[in-house]
Amino acid sequence: MIVDTGADYCLFPQSNAFDLGIDLEKDCMLFQTSGIGGSENIYFLERIKMRIGREELFVSVGFLRRDDVPPLLGRFKCLDRFDLRFSNYITTFIKLRRE
């Protein structure tokens, strides 16, 4: 996945929904969103388990009805749980301690 610190949510192409056994029409809510590339319909799934390294978390994700976009790792319930370090083409995720 591409770490996208400007993305609110994690975003996947439709082929990833198929790979994960998710039916976009039945399992997701349809929303319209806009960003740098314009407006787009997003199939939104409120909760799915994701693992980053040894950390498992539940995140909200969106799926596009196309495959010409890479999977994006966004902030909400995902990147906002880590201290990210970018150095020498290596991205390091350090889990933030919750008080």
Legacy VTK file of the C-alpha trace (Angstrom):
# vtk DataFile Version 3.0
C-alpha trace
ASCII
DATASET POLYDATA
POINTS 99 float
0.000 0.000 0.000
1.023 3.605 -0.492
1.145 5.623 2.725
-1.034 8.659 1.961
-0.910 11.113 4.867
-3.350 13.345 2.983
-6.027 10.661 2.694
-8.734 10.605 5.338
-9.466 6.891 4.895
-7.783 3.813 3.521
-8.870 3.348 -0.074
-8.743 0.242 -2.246
-9.516 -0.654 -5.863
-12.517 -2.935 -6.469
-10.328 -6.000 -7.112
-9.223 -5.896 -3.458
-12.871 -6.087 -2.366
-13.237 -9.244 -4.440
-10.011 -10.687 -2.961
-11.320 -10.000 0.579
-14.731 -11.544 -0.128
-16.540 -8.207 0.158
-19.625 -7.570 -1.959
-19.604 -3.828 -2.615
-23.355 -3.621 -3.162
-24.363 -5.706 -0.111
-21.603 -5.063 2.450
-20.864 -1.367 1.886
-22.603 2.023 1.969
-22.346 4.193 -1.139
-21.002 7.741 -0.694
-19.672 10.432 -2.963
-16.354 12.005 -2.059
-13.976 14.489 -3.648
-10.254 15.006 -3.653
-7.402 16.101 -5.871
-8.579 13.809 -8.691
-12.166 15.091 -8.597
-15.321 13.478 -7.235
-15.836 9.750 -7.005
-18.343 7.216 -5.698
-16.910 5.275 -2.758
-18.218 2.027 -1.344
-17.584 2.499 2.370
-17.052 -0.371 4.818
-17.061 0.876 8.391
-15.058 -1.913 9.997
-12.494 -4.402 8.728
-9.485 -5.961 10.453
-6.057 -4.864 9.226
-2.578 -5.829 10.346
0.471 -3.569 10.184
3.490 -5.500 11.381
2.375 -7.229 14.587
-0.409 -4.730 15.278
-3.985 -5.684 14.454
-6.560 -2.923 14.253
-10.049 -2.330 12.932
-10.272 0.413 10.321
-12.838 2.040 8.058
-12.076 1.654 4.356
-13.430 2.741 1.015
-13.475 0.870 -2.277
-13.569 2.403 -5.742
-15.470 0.776 -8.596
-12.253 0.626 -10.652
-8.780 -0.870 -10.563
-6.553 1.883 -11.938
-5.666 3.274 -8.503
-3.207 1.836 -5.983
-4.311 0.878 -2.457
-3.850 3.876 -0.147
-3.165 3.766 3.593
-5.038 6.740 5.090
-5.226 8.447 8.488
-8.582 7.730 10.173
-8.362 4.776 12.588
-5.126 3.718 10.885
-2.181 6.076 10.435
-3.370 8.207 13.358
-2.469 5.267 15.643
1.207 5.300 14.689
4.218 7.564 14.756
5.461 7.351 11.165
9.104 7.760 10.183
10.234 8.134 6.579
13.987 7.724 6.112
16.126 6.385 3.249
13.094 4.923 1.423
12.007 3.023 4.543
8.727 3.695 6.352
8.690 2.769 10.038
5.454 2.416 12.028
5.732 2.898 15.799
2.525 2.287 17.702
1.411 5.265 19.774
0.721 4.516 23.408
-2.863 5.214 24.403
-3.345 6.602 27.887
LINES 1 100
99 0 1 2 3 4 5 6 7 8 9 10 11 12 13 14 15 16 17 18 19 20 21 22 23 24 25 26 27 28 29 30 31 32 33 34 35 36 37 38 39 40 41 42 43 44 45 46 47 48 49 50 51 52 53 54 55 56 57 58 59 60 61 62 63 64 65 66 67 68 69 70 71 72 73 74 75 76 77 78 79 80 81 82 83 84 85 86 87 88 89 90 91 92 93 94 95 96 97 98
